[in-house]
Amino acid sequence: MSKPKVGIYGLTGCAGDQLVILNCEDELLNIVGALDIKSFSMAVSESDDDCLLDIVFVEGTVVQPRDEEMLQNLRERAKLLIAIGTCAVWGGLPAMKNEFSQEEIKKKVYGPAGDIFKTTAPQPLSSFVKVDLSISGCPIEKEQLLQAVASLLHGDLPRLPGYAVCTECKMSEYTCLLVEKGQLCLGPITVAGCKARCPGYGQPCIGCRGPVEEANVSSEIEVLKEKGFTWVDIQNRLRTFVASIDPLQIESV
């Protein structure tokens, strides 16, 4: 049986999810042996960017017209398109809502040099193409990547956690930072998969993995208000990684 042809690409972003793939260490040789990697700019010097692909992994956010062009091209060439990382799945930090316009930010950061490139409103991959599988995380978890590759090699889509970080917290018997410590924790509405790493170190969940399906944001806001957090505090935290969660729509809570 021939190996599936795979491409690993990055749009605008930090390339952290590609680094996770490289950091698989002991498993990396097995991955390379099981897949026919046609393109992976962070790992190979030569790429075949014209061939048809069985699977394409894409990280980063659509921030520039060229990002959208590359994404459309990859969608046409690939049987399966997999978004990896919170930026690709939800828009991530590039799509963070704030009080400044995109042009103001570009001018402040780059000055006159920023005029040489065009930008668009940052959006996740699903705003432009069909995404067959989303693996969230900032960055993605190594174990979930390996599970996904193993499932795909067997012809199946992997089953990813559909519960909240709170569940992982309770399974590990960590102290509830929201209820018991009164900290601004988004564990109740954030999708699991990180083994509640941050709460395990005494740090509240900041929601970097994106929302769990059917997240009860209204209830989360109500609890946070009861704990004394201001509306500004709550908005800023909710808007950090997932701009599509708009607390203004439920401000009456």
C-alpha positions, 0 to 999 in steps of 0.5 A: 500500500502506498504511503499517503502524500502529505503537505505541511504548510503555514500561513501567517503565524508563529510556526509553533505548530510546525515546531511541535511536529519537529519536536515529536523526537522519538516518533518523528522517524516513524512519522516520516516512514509512514507518510510521503511528505511532499512539502514541509518548509521547516524540515525539508530543503526541496518541496513539491508544491504542485502535486495532489495531496492526500492530506494537508496540515495547515497552521496560521491565520488568513491575514494577507491576500496571499494567505487566502490564495495559498489556502485555496490552492491547497484545498483544491489539491488535497483530499483532506485539509486539517487545520492545526493550531488555534490560529488556524481553527479560531483565528487566534491572537491575530484575530484578537478584537481590540479598539484599534483598526488594522491600519492603525496597528500596521502603521504603529508596528511597521511605520511607512514600511507597512505600506508595501504589503496588503492585509485583510481582517484575520480569519480562521481557515473555515471562513474560506474553505472546507476544513475536514478536521480541526486540531486546536491548541496554542500550540497543538498537543504532541499526543493529539497530533500522533493520535491524528496521524495514526487514525488517518493512516487507518482511514479514520478521522481521530476522535478528539475530546469534546468536553471542557478543561474543567473535566481534566481538572477534576480528573487530576484533582486540581484545586478549582481556581475559579470557584475556590480561588476566585481567579478568572479561569475559562476552564468551564468553556474551553475544550480539553486536550491539554490535560489542564496543564495551566491549572496544574501549575496554579495558573487559570485557563486562558482559553487558548484551545478555543471553546468546547462545543455548545459552550455556556458562555452566559453562565461563565460570564455570570460566575465571573461577575459574581467573583467580582470581575469587571465587564472589561476584564471578562471581555478582554479574556474572552476575546484573546484567542477566539474573536467569534465569541462576542460577549457584547451579544450577551452583555445583559447577563 
